[in-house]
Amino acid sequence: MVKAIVGANWGDEGKGKITDMLSKESDIIIRFQGGSNAGHTIVNDYGKFALHMLPSGIFYDHTTCILGNGVALNIPYLFKEVKEITDRGVPAPNLLVSDRAQVLMPYHILFDQYEEERLGGKSFGSTKSGIAPFYSDKYAKIGIQVSELFMDEADLKEKIDGICQQKNVILKHLYHKPELDAEELLRTLIEYREIVRPYVCNVSAYLYKAIKEGKRILLEGQLGALKDPDHGIYPMVTSSSTLAGYGAVGAGIPPYEITEVMTVVKAYSSAVGAGAFVSELFGEEAEELRKRGGDGGEYGATTGRPRRVGWFDAVATRYGCRIQGATEVALTVLDPLGYLEEIPICVGYEIDGEVTSEFPHTTDLYRAKPVLKKLPGWKSDIRGIRKFEDLPKECQNYVNEIEKEIGFPITYVSNGPGRDDIIKREPQL
């Protein structure tokens, strides 16, 4: 059985916690796209962790965690993260890396920084983790696969020389920065080869066998549907597909093996980075929600930047769940809303005087204004509650209203940051 865990919105929905929770009953967890540019926050018996490269199922000793071929593999970052968790008492993980994954190089990070610097006020709000330059090189066919680390060094040097020839023209004439040194890059790749060697695996063959044996497999996505380069708020998106459909490609399995798609939805909206955000709040109202939100406030796990926050957006979430192919929904971070007398939700967009419930393309999105529906708040702390019927009636109504608006069944409600702060719910749809 293969289940994908993906986000419906801009990212930051709480996928890490849901992956960590479902990993208890799983055998294999796979990151299938993205790199160290977004973080998944986990709170468990070992403490609080912000993971960036490692799959969120890494805390169970019965699981195998895999970085699939679709990942932007930052090798030193990955193993720094392994050391950080093992230094805090977490058992050494069972970790595999696809031989078809591609290596994120130091120059990818530099190019990301240089381009944001060049764009100035028109930048994309990148985390400067090298993601866009990495995927650009992958699809321009000048990336470096893990398998290529093990080829003859003369052939590897020839490839590096070709990369440097192209990159140095851009560095010299566009960015006016120091050129790449091919010998230094070769030394870096040889170092990477020895670091990653014990973990390299033919992952598609491994998963084919695991599926035949009936193993329980989770595909863990990064960010959310609205950051997908095809179906999101282009161009303010990430550079790899954030959709469950890409899970088959980024892991190396047939698409029909993905039979369940758990789409994670936040009980209010938040986003890091630039782009259209219709239900966004500003000023003191935003700062109050930001301060109370998440576990310790709404600040990016990778950048530390204050997240943009807003009311729950049913238009965007309905679209995100649909494009993800949601079979069920986990509603997260419900508990911070307990301070509000009433809670607006965005149920439509007004664009040029017309109200629509369909999520538009980006050009129209920038002209959209939120149509809000106000619901009564519950004015109490709901942490520690384990049954849906024990939640305040107003809180139950809020969840029920969200389910009705998005049209997808909510099966889990998260009411705190901890692993056990979760309520299993019978959907009403």
Residue, then its C-alpha position, 0 to 999 in steps of 0.5 A: m500500500v502506497k500513501a502520499i502525504v502532500g500539502a494543499n496550500w503554500g506549504d507550512e501545513g504541518k505535513g511533517k507531524i502527519t508523516d511522523m504520526l503515520s510512520k508508526e504504522s509504515d515500513i518505508i518513507i520516501r522524500f520524492q521532491g525538493g531539497s533543503n529549502a523547506g522544513h518539516t517541524i517534528v515534536n516527539d519524545y526526543g524533542k523538537f526538530a526542524l528537518h530539511m533533507l531527512p524524511s519525517g519518518i526518521f525517528y522510528d527504528h523500524t522504518t527505512c527512509i529514502l531520498g528518491n530520484g526527484v530530490a535535490l540532494n544536498i549531501p553535506y547538509l543531509f549528513k549534518e542533519v543525521k549527526e544533529i539528530t543522533d547527537r540528541g539521542v535519536p538512533a542512527p537511521n536506516l537511510l537509502v539514497s537513490d542512485r538516480a538522485q542528482v547532487l546539489m552543488p555549492y555553485h547552485i547555492l551561489f547562483d541562487q544568491y546571485e540571482e536574488e541579489r541581481l533581481g533586487g526588489k523583484s526577487f522571488g523570495s528564494t530561501k537561497s538553497g540552490i533549488a532553482p539553479f539545481y533543477s534548471d541544470k537537471y533539465a538542461k542535462i548538465g546536472i550530476q547524478v549520484s551514479e556519476l560520482f562513481m564513474d572514472e575520474a577522468d570522465l567526471k573531470e571532463k563533465i565538470d570542465g564542460i559545466c565550468q565552461q558554461k557557468n563561468v561565462i555567466l559568473k563573469h559577465l552577468y554576476h561579475k563574480p569569481e569563476l568556478d575552479a574545476e579542480e576544486l569541484l572534482r575534489t568536492l565530488i570525490e568527497y561527496r562520493e565517499i560520504v554517500r557511498p554506504y547509502v546508495c541504492n537502486v531505489s526503484a528496484y528496492l521499491y518494486k520488491a517492497i510493493k510485491e512484499g506488501k510493505r506499507i509505504l509513505l511518499e512525503g511531499q514538500l511545500g504545497a499545491l500552490k507552489d507547484p510550477d505547473h498548477g500553482i501561483y506561477p512564477m512565485v513557485t518552487s522548481s519541482s512538482t509538489l503534487a502527489g502525482y509526481g510522487a510516482v516519478g520522484a520515487g520510481i514507482p508506477p502511478y497506479e500504486i498510489t492508492e491514498v492521498m492524505t492532503v494536509v490543510k491548515a486551519y488558517s492560512s500561512a506562507v513564506g515567500a512572495g506571491a498572491f495570497v488573497s486572505e492575507l492579514f496585515g498589521e496587529e491582526a496578522e502579528e497576533l495570529r503569527k505570534r500565537g500560531g504553530d508551536g512557538g509562532e509562525y516563522g519559517a523552519t528554514t529561513g526563520r522569516p516571519r510567515r505571512v498569515g491569513w484566514f482560512d481560504a476555502v477557494a485555494t484549499r478546495y483547488g489544492c485538494r482537487i489538484q492533489g487528488a485528495t482521498e482524505v484531509a488532515l486539518t492541522v494547527l487548529d488550537p491557536l485560533g482559540y483566542l478569537e471571538e469570531i473567525p472569518i473564512c474566505v469562501g469566494y473571490e471577488i474579481d472585477g465585481e464578479v464573485t467566483s468559487e474557482f481558484p483562478h490563474t495568477t494574473d486574475l489572482y492578484r486582482a482578487k479580494p476575499v469574500l469572508k464568512k464569519l463563524p463564532g469562535w470557541k474562546s478556549d484552549i483545546r489542547g489535550i482533547r482526544k475526541f472530536e465530540d469533546l471539542p467545544k461545539e463552535c470548534q466542531n462547527y468550524v471544522n464541519e464548515i471547512e469540510k463542507e466548503i472544501g468538499f473533501p473528507i476531514t479524517y484527522v484534526s491536529n490540536g497541538p504540536g505533539r505526536d499525540d495531539i491528534i483527533k481521529r474524526e468520522p467525516q460527514l461527507 
